[in-house]
């Protein structure tokens, strides 16, 4: 189960990250139908949460993982395409104090944060008490690691590829610090790595195959999230993983 989970997690992570990268760099005329399509897919995924969570099989587990990623992709597109962000849409000034910079940085995304909380909450309510929590756990890991990434970008990381952001969202980079890793970078990465180890441990002792697969899928997703944290700490040429997406982005631009 652990190797099946690895293949599914890496393939879907790589593919959906690349598709999201392509989508946010499309011309405005194409962004709207892409976002509409993603909204339809995410709505269908939310609609199917209860049925998926009630089915405790290998296929339902893999489907639930994919459904969680679809919902998360929609949430990410809603922000990066500029549809749901926050009241602050201006860059930071050099004279801003640390509290003011944090307050304004939060203001660039606060509406979207409420949306994420609402979406995760709805999914958790729909799947509560049912035997297959894969969708809920997928969203929970992505949500927690996203917050960790945002805080790290605010406090300081050594490397950040701002070219992945669309032009209309470039003002966000003024609230980020790059060039040196903060103490929080090492702490959060180590904590995430330990939690990942626990997920693998629970998967190893799980009795039912579907439960083991679900835990391994979430564990490998956590591994990928830790890897993304490592990309922020040390330049690793990670853009090569999505060269195909960048090529298609340049062609459409």
Helices and strands as residue ranges (DSSP letters): H 2-24, H 28-47, H 49-54, H 58-80, H 98-107, H 110-127, H 134-155, G 162-164, G 167-175, H 183-205, H 209-233, G 238-242, H 243-252
